[in-house]
Amino acid sequence: MKKLIGLTALVILFSLTINAQQRQVRTNHKADFTPGQMATLQAKKMTLNLDLNENQQKAIYDLNLKNAEERDKKRTIFREKKQSGDLTADEKFTFENDRIERQIAHKNDMKKILNENQYKKWEKTSGNKMKKGTRKMGKERGIKKGISQKNN
């Protein structure tokens, strides 16, 4: 009986370890792309979805490249501060506020580049993506909280 319980515990521990490693692999698949590659992929996806002309494609690529480079720089700074433990509530607020301001500026730039129908379609699809991301993040946090609460 003791061997059976020990074997069961070992199997459960092993499966949890494998599951955690698979989750890490899935979340880091975009980290391999350079800002230029990300901008190219985003511009091509938008061309497919919104039927962009050549001038719009170029403007979207430039905008996405600028955003990807800025996002990379901000992410690096944020991670360094977070790892060093020097991140205060005011700094978190500043990072979040800057992010929202960049989103507003991005939305205004998109409004200038796209025509009215394209903008409506873009706004609809980008809103759905943000909602899905928020739901997914909430689920992951809920799972993590559930696990940590069970262990306590």
C-alpha positions in Angstrom: 0.0 0.0 0.0 2.9 2.4 0.8 4.5 1.7 -2.5 1.2 2.4 -4.3 0.8 5.8 -2.6 4.5 6.7 -3.2 4.2 5.7 -6.9 1.0 7.7 -7.3 2.6 10.8 -5.7 5.6 10.4 -8.0 3.4 10.2 -11.1 1.5 13.3 -10.1 4.6 15.3 -9.4 6.1 14.2 -12.7 3.0 15.2 -14.7 2.8 18.6 -13.0 6.4 19.3 -13.9 5.8 18.4 -17.6 2.7 20.5 -17.7 4.5 23.6 -16.3 7.3 23.2 -18.9 4.8 22.9 -21.7 3.0 26.1 -20.5 6.3 28.0 -20.6 7.1 26.8 -24.1 3.7 28.0 -25.4 3.9 31.5 -23.9 7.4 32.3 -25.3 6.9 31.6 -29.0 6.8 35.3 -30.0 9.9 36.2 -28.1 12.1 34.9 -30.9 11.0 37.6 -33.4 12.9 40.8 -33.9 10.9 44.1 -33.9 11.2 44.2 -37.7 9.9 40.7 -38.1 7.0 41.4 -35.8 6.1 44.6 -37.7 6.3 42.8 -41.0 4.0 40.0 -39.8 1.5 42.4 -38.3 1.4 44.6 -41.4 0.8 41.5 -43.6 -2.0 40.2 -41.4 -3.6 43.6 -41.5 -3.3 43.7 -45.3 -5.1 40.4 -45.4 -7.9 41.5 -43.0 -8.3 45.1 -44.1 -7.3 45.0 -47.8 -4.7 47.8 -47.5 -3.2 49.6 -50.5 0.6 50.0 -50.9 0.8 53.4 -49.1 -1.3 52.1 -46.2 0.9 49.0 -45.9 4.1 51.1 -45.7 2.6 53.4 -43.1 1.3 50.5 -41.0 4.7 48.8 -41.2 6.5 51.9 -40.1 4.0 52.4 -37.2 4.2 48.8 -36.1 8.0 48.9 -36.3 8.2 52.0 -34.1 5.7 50.4 -31.6 7.6 47.1 -31.5 10.9 48.8 -30.8 9.4 50.9 -28.1 7.6 47.9 -26.6 10.9 45.9 -26.6 12.7 48.8 -24.9 10.0 49.3 -22.2 9.7 45.6 -21.6 13.5 45.3 -21.0 13.5 48.3 -18.6 10.4 46.9 -16.7 11.9 43.4 -16.3 15.2 44.8 -15.1 13.5 46.9 -12.5 11.2 44.1 -11.4 14.0 41.6 -11.0 16.1 44.1 -9.0 13.1 44.7 -6.7 13.3 48.4 -7.2 9.8 48.8 -8.7 7.6 51.1 -6.6 3.9 51.6 -7.0 4.5 55.0 -8.6 6.8 53.4 -11.2 4.2 50.7 -11.9 1.6 53.5 -12.4 4.0 55.3 -14.7 4.6 52.2 -16.9 0.9 51.5 -17.1 0.0 55.1 -17.8 2.7 55.3 -20.6 1.3 52.1 -22.1 -2.2 53.4 -22.2 -1.0 56.7 -23.7 0.9 54.8 -26.4 -2.3 52.8 -27.2 -4.3 56.1 -27.6 -1.6 57.5 -29.9 -1.6 54.2 -31.9 -5.4 54.4 -32.3 -5.2 58.0 -33.5 -2.4 57.1 -36.0 -4.5 54.2 -37.3 -7.5 56.5 -37.7 -5.3 58.7 -39.9 -4.0 55.8 -42.0 -7.1 53.7 -42.6 -10.3 54.7 -44.3 -13.6 54.7 -42.3 -14.6 51.1 -43.2 -11.1 49.7 -42.6 -10.9 51.6 -39.3 -14.2 50.2 -38.1 -13.2 46.7 -38.9 -9.8 47.1 -37.3 -11.3 48.5 -34.2 -13.7 45.6 -34.0 -11.0 43.0 -34.4 -8.5 44.7 -32.1 -11.1 45.0 -29.4 -11.8 41.3 -29.6 -8.1 40.4 -29.3 -7.7 42.5 -26.2 -10.8 40.9 -24.6 -9.5 37.4 -25.3 -6.1 38.3 -23.9 -7.6 39.7 -20.8 -9.7 36.6 -20.3 -6.8 34.3 -20.9 -4.6 36.2 -18.4 -7.4 36.1 -15.8 -7.8 32.4 -16.2 -4.0 31.8 -15.8 -3.9 34.0 -12.8 -7.0 32.2 -11.3 -5.4 28.8 -11.8 -2.2 30.0 -10.2 -4.1 31.5 -7.3 -6.1 28.3 -6.9 -3.0 26.2 -6.8 -1.2 28.4 -4.3 -4.3 28.6 -2.1 -4.7 24.9 -2.0 -1.1 24.5 -0.9 -1.4 26.9 1.9 
